[in-house]
């Protein structure tokens, strides 16, 4: 096949500008409209306000390595959180947030307290009903374009947190559901670009949540599939207590 002449490529470029949504009078919706629509299509404000606790269990799988494990998490309004990831042959990784302290304990890295942007990110992620509280968590939100995610045309929304690096969320134009998040995760190894894909939304206690999430970062990919999500069940206070090793670190 003969290559297109340069004049044809320039013409195509000009046409793409003319036919773009903005130029065609189809202005992108405001970020506030997209984010508030997500709240509504996943259950509505009342459903979020009624959700006070969550207990989630599921399976984590590193398909390329043939490794599977279990995951469980507990959350309570406003920002108490604990999760445990247990992989046979690798060990357990525990993470928690309580009283503004974000911590982690694992067989590989031992106990540690998160600080700086890593702490800020952990606190945002621990905020229960985070989509409902997006105005509290982010100082700025803007719609930056349109991109297709797994065959679903999505609006791109750039959110700037009060502390930390911006995150980009992708919301389906058709359903209003979030399909992907792209961010730079802070870690002991430095900043790591990461993508999280959301699929198979299901009704868990009156709110739609993705039953499957796929995370890609640092050349690794793993999937978490939710087995159950129990809402508004009592959680013993000790579930959110920090391990003694973490308490010892705080005293130093």
N, C-alpha and C positions, 0 to 999 in steps of 0.2 A: 504494500500500500504506500502510495506517495505521501510524504509528510505534508501537513497543511502549510501553506505559505504564511509568512509572518503577518501579512495584512489580514488574513482570515483569523489568526489568533488574536490580533488586536481587536477585530470586530467582535469576536466572541466575548472578549473581556469587557468591551463597552456594553454589549447586550446584557451581560450578567449584572452590571451596575444598574442599567435601566430597569431590569426585571426583578431586582432585589425587593424584599418586602417593604423596606422603608421607601424606596423610590416609587414603588407602585401604590403608595398610599396605604399600605398595610403595616402601620407602625407596630413595633413590638409592644406587647402589653407590659405594663409596669410590673416590676418585681413584686411589689406588694400584692398585686392582683393574683399573680401566679402562686405565691406562697400561701395566701389566704384561701385560694381555691384548693390547694393541697389539704389544708385543714378540713375543709368542708367535705371533699370526696373521700377522705379517710375516716369520717365519722361525725365531724362537726365539733364546735366549741364545747357544747355541753358534755359530750363523750370524753373529751380530753380533761375537762374540769373534774369529772367524776372518777377518773383514773388516779388512784393514790399509790398503788403498789403494783409491781410486776414480778413474777417468777417465771423465768424462761429456761427451758432445757432443749438441747439439740445435739447434733452431730457435726463435728468438724472433719473435713476430708482434704488431704493433700493428694489429689488424684495422681499426679505425676510420680509421686514417691510411693503410692500404694499404702498410705498411712491414714488411719482413722482414729478419732478420739471423741471425747464427750465434752460438752460445754454447758455450764449452768450460770445464770446470772440473777441477781436480786436487785431491785431498785425501789426506792421509796421517795415520795415527795419531801422536800424539793430536790435534794441532790445527794442522797445517800445511795451508794452503789457498791456492789461486790460481784466479781465474776471469777470463775475458775475454769481453766482449760486443762484437761487431763489427756495426755497422749501416751499410750503404752510404749515403754522403751525409751521415752524421752523425759517424762516426768510431768509435774503439775506447774502451771503458771497461774498465780493469783493476782488480781488487781482490785483496788478498792478506792473509794473516795468517801471521806467522812470528815465533817468539821473543817472543810476547806483544805484538807490534806489528801494528796493523791499519792498512792504507794503501789509497789509491785513486789512480789516475792516469787522466785523461781529457782529450780535446781541449777540452772545454768548461770544465773547472775546474782543469786542470793537476794536478800532484802534490800530495797532501796526506796528512797523518797523522791518523787518527781519534782522538778523545779523548772522555772522559766517557762518557755513556750510549751514544753511537754506537759507541765502542770496545767497551764491554761487550757490546752486542748483536752486533757482528761476531765477537767471540770465542766467544759461545754458538753462533752459526750455523756457525762454522768447526770446532766440536767434532765430529770424525768419529764416526759411530754415535751421534748425539745422543739419539735415543729410548731407547737402552740406558742412557745415562748421565744420565737425567733427574733422579735423586736428587742427582747431583753438581752439576747446573746450576741447580736450583731449590730454594729453601729451604722452600717451602710449595706444596701442591697440594690443591685441594678441588673436589668436584663441586657445581655451582651450579644445575643445572636441565637441562631437555630442550628442544631446538630442532630444527626441521626444516631441513636443508641440501639444496637441490636434490632434494627429495622423499624424503630419507633422514632418519629420525628419529635424532637424535644426543644423546649426553650432552655437556653443557658442562663443561669442566674448566678452572678458573682456576689458572694457575701463576704463582707469584711468584718471580722470579729473585733470586739473592743480591745482585745489583746491577741496577738498572733497573726499568722499569715492568712490571706484570703482563701476561701474555698469556693469551688464551682459546683453547683447542683443542676441536674438536668431533669426537667419535668415534661412528661408526655403532653403534647399539644392536644391529643385526643382524650385521654383519660384524666389528666391532671396529676397522675401519680409520679413520684420521684423514681427515676430509672437508674441514676448514676450520681456519684459524688467523686470529684477529683480534688485532691488536696496534697499538701506537703506535710507529712507527718514528722514530728520531732521525736528523736530517739537518742539513746546513748551513742549510737553509731553516726549521729548527725541527721541532717534532713533527708527524708526519703519520700520521693513522689509516690503517690498511691492512688488507686482507683477502686471504688466499691460499686458493684452493680447489684441492683435490687430487682428481684423477680418473684413471681408466684404470690402475689398479694392475697392474703386471706383475712377473714374476720376473726379476730381474737378478742373476745369479750367486748364487742361493740366498736372496735377500732380496726381498720385495715392496716396490716403490717406485712412486709415482705417475709414470706416463709423461707426464702432462699436468698442469701447474699454471697457474692463472689468477690474476693479481695485480691488485688494484684499489686505487689510492691517488691522492689529489689529483686526482680527476676523470679519471684515466687508467686504461686497462686494457690488459694485454698477457698473452700466453700463451706459455709455454715448453713445447715438445714434445721429449721425449728421443728421440734416434735410437739411441744406444748407451750402455751403462754397462759398463765393463770393471773387474772387481774383481781386486785382489791382483796387478796387474801392476806391475813396477818403474817408479818415477818418478825421473828424474835429479834429484839434489839441487839443481842450479841452477834447476830449475823454480820453486822456492819462494824464491829469492833476491830481495831487494828491488831495484827499479831504482835506478840511481845517483842519480836526482833525489830519491828517498825517503831514501836514505842521507845525502845532503847536508842534508836537512831535519832529520834526527836529530842532526846535528852542531851545529846552531845552538843 
